[in-house]
Amino acid sequence: MSLLLGAALALWVLYRLRSVLLLLVLAVFFAYLVDPLVRVLRRPVSARRKSFVIPLPLAIGVIYVVVLGSLAVAIILLLPLLNVEIAELARQTPTYLARAEDQWHVLQAGYQLRVPPGELREALDRAVHQSVAAGETYLTSDLLPRIGGWLTSLPWLMLVPILGFFLLKDARPLRDLALQILPPGRLRSRGVKFLGELNATMAAYIRAQVTACLLIGVVCTLGFVLIGIPYAIVLGIAAGLLEFIPLAGPLTVGLVAATFAAFHSPGQALAVVTFLVALRVVQDYVVYPKIVGRGIHLNPLAIIVAILCGAELGGLMGIFLSIPAVAILTVTYRHYREHRAAEALRSPA
C-alpha cells in the first residue's frame, strides 16, 4: 500500500512539475545538438611539437555564438517574408471561408437531389453543422488560448541554452555522480553500459529528427515555391517544425497545403499531393534510415503511440516528454532482461 502511495505521489509531483521537465528536456535536446560541434572544436591541435585542446567552456561559448548567431541571421532574413505572407493570409481568410461556404452549398444541393428525403438527409445536415460548430469552438476556446499560453512561455526558452551549457560542461561529473549510487561490481558495470546506450539512443534520435526537420523544411519550401501555391514559406517552415511529430505532422501539412492549392486550381492541388507523397516515400524509406543509422533502437509504433498519449495527457509538453520516456523505458527494459539473464546464468542450477 505504501509503495502505491509513493508511486502516486511521485506521479503527481512529476505532473505538477511538467513545465520544468519540458524545459529540462528541451535543454537536453539542445545539448545533444551542440555536443558534436563542441567535440570537433576540441580536437587536439599540434603546434611546435605541443598539443593544445581548447577548454570546454570556451569551446561551448564559441559554438553558442556561431549557432545562435546563425539562427538570429536566419530569423532576420525570413521575418519580412513571413510577415508579408501572414498578413496576406489574414487578409484572404474571409475570401477563403466564403469560397468554402459556396462550395459547401453546391455540394449540399447535389446530395439533396440524390439522397432520399427524410431522416438520412437531416442526419447529414446535422452532422455537418455540428462539425462546423465544433471547429469554431475549438478555434476560439481551445486553440487560440493554447497559442497565447505558448507565447507567454517564450521567455522560458531563454533558459534552454543556459541549462544546455551546464549540461555540456558537467556531463561527465553528473554521469559519475549517478554511477556512485550503484554498488561497485556488476551493477555499476551494468549502469555504465546502460547510460552509454541511453546516451547513444537519445543522441541518434534527436539528431536524426532535427536533421529530418531541416531537410523537410527546405525541400517543402522549395517545392511549394516551384509549384506556385500561396504562402509557400509559411507552409514550408510549418512542414519542417511538424516533421518532429510522426504521422500527424506530415499529414497535417499535406492537408493544409492541398487545401490552399485547391482554392486556386485542381492542378495545383494534384501537384502538391503528388509532390508530398513522393517526398514521404523518399524520406521515410531512403533518407531517414540512413540518417538514423544503427544507433537507435526505438520502435516506430511505440513512438507514435507514446506521442498520441503524450498529446492527450499534456499537449505540447506531453509530445516532447513522450520521446525521452519511450527511449528510457525501452533501454531500461532491455538492460533489465539482460541483467536477469546474466544473473540466471550465474546462479547455481
C-alpha positions in Angstrom: 0.0 0.0 0.0 2.8 2.4 0.9 4.5 1.6 -2.4 1.4 2.5 -4.4 1.0 5.8 -2.4 4.7 6.6 -3.1 4.2 5.9 -6.8 1.1 8.1 -6.9 2.8 10.9 -5.1 5.8 10.7 -7.5 3.5 10.9 -10.5 1.6 13.8 -9.0 4.8 15.7 -8.4 6.0 15.0 -12.0 2.7 16.2 -13.3 2.9 19.4 -11.3 6.5 19.9 -12.5 5.7 19.2 -16.1 6.7 22.7 -17.3 10.1 22.3 -15.6 10.5 18.8 -17.1 9.8 20.2 -20.5 12.4 22.9 -20.0 14.9 20.3 -19.0 14.1 18.1 -22.0 14.5 21.0 -24.4 17.8 21.8 -22.7 18.9 18.1 -23.2 17.8 18.3 -26.8 19.8 21.4 -27.3 22.9 19.9 -25.6 22.7 16.8 -27.8 22.6 19.0 -30.9 25.6 21.2 -29.9 27.7 18.4 -28.5 29.1 17.1 -31.9 30.2 20.6 -32.8 31.9 21.1 -29.4 33.7 17.8 -29.9 35.0 18.8 -33.3 36.2 22.2 -31.9 38.0 20.4 -29.0 40.1 18.1 -31.2 43.8 18.4 -30.3 45.8 20.8 -32.3 49.5 20.3 -32.7 51.8 23.3 -32.9 55.6 23.5 -32.1 55.6 19.8 -31.1 52.9 20.5 -28.5 49.3 19.5 -28.4 46.6 22.0 -27.5 43.0 21.5 -26.6 40.5 24.3 -26.3 39.0 24.4 -22.8 35.5 23.0 -22.7 33.7 26.2 -21.5 35.4 28.3 -24.2 34.5 25.7 -26.9 30.9 25.7 -25.8 30.8 29.5 -25.8 32.3 29.7 -29.4 29.8 27.2 -30.7 26.9 29.0 -29.0 28.0 32.3 -30.7 28.1 30.5 -34.1 24.8 28.6 -33.6 22.7 31.4 -32.1 24.2 33.9 -34.4 23.3 31.8 -37.4 19.8 31.4 -36.0 19.4 35.1 -35.5 20.5 35.9 -39.1 18.1 33.3 -40.4 15.2 34.9 -38.4 16.2 38.4 -39.6 16.2 37.3 -43.2 13.0 35.2 -43.1 10.9 37.5 -40.8 10.0 40.1 -43.5 8.8 37.4 -45.9 6.9 35.7 -43.1 5.2 39.0 -42.2 4.1 39.5 -45.8 2.7 36.0 -46.1 1.0 36.0 -42.7 -0.6 39.4 -43.4 -1.8 38.2 -46.8 -3.2 35.1 -45.2 -5.1 37.1 -42.7 -6.5 39.4 -45.4 -7.5 36.5 -47.7 -9.1 34.3 -44.9 -12.6 35.8 -45.3 -12.4 35.1 -49.0 -11.3 31.5 -48.5 -14.1 31.0 -46.0 -16.7 32.5 -48.4 -15.5 30.2 -51.2 -15.6 27.2 -48.9 -19.1 28.1 -47.9 -20.2 28.5 -51.6 -18.6 25.1 -52.4 -20.4 23.5 -49.5 -23.8 24.9 -50.8 -23.1 23.4 -54.2 -22.3 20.0 -52.6 -25.4 20.3 -50.4 -27.6 21.0 -53.3 -26.1 18.0 -55.1 -26.6 15.5 -52.4 -30.1 16.8 -51.6 -31.1 15.8 -55.1 -29.6 12.3 -54.7 -30.2 11.5 -51.1 -33.8 10.4 -50.3 -35.6 13.0 -48.1 -36.2 12.2 -44.5 -34.1 11.2 -41.6 -30.9 10.4 -43.6 -30.6 13.9 -45.1 -31.5 15.5 -41.8 -28.8 13.4 -40.1 -26.2 14.6 -42.7 -27.1 18.2 -42.3 -27.0 17.9 -38.5 -23.6 16.2 -38.6 -22.1 18.9 -40.9 -23.5 21.7 -38.7 -22.2 20.0 -35.6 -18.7 19.6 -37.1 -18.6 23.3 -38.1 -19.7 24.4 -34.7 -17.1 22.1 -33.1 -14.4 23.5 -35.3 -15.3 27.1 -34.4 -15.4 26.2 -30.7 -12.0 24.6 -31.0 -10.5 27.6 -32.7 -12.0 30.2 -30.3 -11.9 28.5 -26.9 -9.1 25.9 -27.3 -6.6 26.6 -30.0 -6.2 30.4 -29.6 -5.8 30.2 -25.8 -3.2 27.5 -26.2 -1.3 29.6 -28.7 -1.5 32.5 -26.3 -0.2 30.3 -23.5 2.7 29.2 -25.6 3.6 32.8 -26.5 3.7 33.7 -22.8 6.1 30.8 -22.2 8.6 32.1 -24.8 10.7 33.9 -22.2 11.3 30.5 -20.6 13.0 29.3 -23.7 15.9 31.7 -22.9 16.8 29.3 -20.1 17.2 26.4 -22.6 20.7 27.4 -23.9 21.8 28.3 -20.3 20.8 24.9 -18.9 22.3 23.3 -22.0 25.6 25.0 -21.3 25.8 23.4 -17.8 24.7 20.0 -19.1 27.5 20.1 -21.7 30.1 21.3 -19.2 29.2 19.0 -16.4 28.0 15.9 -18.3 30.8 13.6 -17.1 30.6 14.7 -13.4 26.9 14.2 -13.5 27.3 10.7 -15.1 29.9 9.7 -12.4 27.7 11.0 -9.7 24.8 8.9 -10.9 27.0 5.8 -11.1 28.1 6.3 -7.5 24.6 5.4 -6.4 25.1 1.8 -7.6 27.3 -0.6 -5.7 30.7 -1.4 -7.2 30.8 -4.6 -9.3 28.4 -6.0 -11.8 25.6 -3.4 -11.1 27.9 -0.5 -11.6 29.3 -2.1 -14.8 25.7 -2.6 -16.0 25.0 1.1 -15.1 27.9 2.2 -17.3 26.5 0.2 -20.2 23.0 1.4 -19.6 23.9 5.1 -19.5 26.1 4.7 -22.6 23.4 3.0 -24.6 20.8 5.5 -23.4 23.0 8.4 -24.4 23.7 6.9 -27.8 20.0 6.2 -28.4 18.8 9.7 -27.4 21.6 11.3 -29.4 20.9 9.3 -32.5 17.1 10.0 -32.4 17.3 13.7 -31.6 20.0 14.5 -34.2 18.1 12.4 -36.8 14.8 14.2 -36.1 16.3 17.7 -36.2 18.2 16.8 -39.4 14.9 15.5 -40.9 13.1 18.7 -39.8 15.7 20.9 -41.5 15.7 18.8 -44.7 11.9 18.6 -45.0 11.5 22.3 -44.3 14.0 23.3 -47.0 12.7 20.7 -49.6 9.0 21.6 -48.9 9.6 25.3 -49.1 11.4 24.9 -52.5 8.8 22.5 -53.8 5.9 24.7 -52.8 7.6 27.8 -54.4 8.1 25.9 -57.6 4.5 24.6 -57.7 3.3 28.1 -57.1 1.0 27.6 -54.1 0.4 30.6 -51.8 2.2 31.0 -48.5 4.9 28.6 -49.6 7.4 29.9 -47.0 5.0 29.6 -44.1 3.9 26.2 -45.2 7.5 25.1 -45.7 8.6 26.2 -42.2 5.5 24.5 -40.7 6.4 21.3 -42.5 9.8 21.4 -41.0 8.5 22.1 -37.5 5.8 19.5 -37.7 8.1 16.8 -39.0 9.1 16.2 -35.4 5.7 14.7 -34.9 5.5 11.3 -36.7 2.5 10.7 -38.9 0.3 13.5 -37.6 2.7 16.3 -38.6 3.2 15.4 -42.2 -0.5 14.6 -42.6 -1.5 18.0 -41.3 0.9 19.8 -43.6 -0.3 17.8 -46.6 -4.0 18.6 -45.9 -3.4 22.3 -45.3 -1.1 22.7 -48.4 -3.5 20.7 -50.6 -6.5 22.8 -49.4 -4.8 26.1 -50.1 -3.7 24.8 -53.6 -7.3 23.6 -54.3 -8.6 27.2 -53.8 -6.5 28.2 -56.8 -6.7 25.2 -59.2 -7.2 21.4 -59.0 -4.0 21.0 -60.9 -2.0 22.7 -58.2 -3.7 20.5 -55.5 -2.8 17.4 -57.5 0.8 18.6 -57.9 1.0 19.2 -54.1 -0.3 15.8 -53.3 2.0 14.1 -55.8 5.0 16.0 -54.5 4.3 15.3 -50.8 3.6 11.6 -51.5 6.9 11.2 -53.4 8.7 13.2 -50.7 7.3 10.9 -47.9 8.4 7.8 -49.8 11.9 9.0 -50.3 12.2 10.5 -46.8 10.7 7.5 -44.9 12.3 4.7 -46.8 15.6 6.0 -48.2 16.8 9.2 -46.4 15.7 8.8 -42.8 17.0 5.2 -42.3 20.5 6.4 -43.4 20.2 9.5 -41.1 19.3 7.3 -38.1 21.8 4.6 -38.8 22.2 1.8 -36.3 22.4 3.9 -33.1 18.7 3.9 -32.4 16.5 1.1 -31.2 13.2 2.8 -30.7 10.2 1.1 -32.1 8.3 3.5 -34.6 4.9 2.2 -33.4 5.8 2.8 -29.8 6.9 6.3 -30.7 3.7 7.1 -32.4 1.5 5.7 -29.6 3.6 7.5 -27.0 3.3 10.8 -28.8 -0.5 10.4 -29.1 -0.7 9.5 -25.4 1.5 12.4 -24.5 -0.5 14.9 -26.6 -3.7 13.7 -24.8 -2.2 13.9 -21.4 0.0 17.0 -21.6 -0.5 18.7 -25.0 2.7 20.1 -26.5 4.6 19.3 -23.3 3.5 15.7 -23.4 4.6 15.3 -27.0 8.2 16.4 -26.2 8.3 14.4 -23.0 6.9 11.2 -24.6 10.0 10.6 -26.8 12.6 10.6 -23.9 10.1 8.4 -21.9 10.0 5.8 -24.7 13.8 5.8 -25.0 14.3 5.4 -21.3 11.7 2.7 -20.9 13.0 0.8 -24.0 16.6 0.8 -22.9 15.7 0.1 -19.3 13.6 -2.9 -20.1 16.3 -4.3 -22.4 19.0 -4.0 -19.8 16.7 -5.4 -17.1 16.2 -8.5 -19.3 19.9 -8.8 -19.9 20.7 -8.4 -16.2 18.1 -11.1 -15.2 19.5 -13.5 -17.9 23.1 -12.9 -16.6 22.0 -13.5 -13.0 20.2 -16.7 -14.0 23.4 -18.0 -15.7 25.5 -17.2 -12.6 23.1 -18.8 -10.1 23.6 -22.5 -9.4 21.3 -25.0 -11.0 
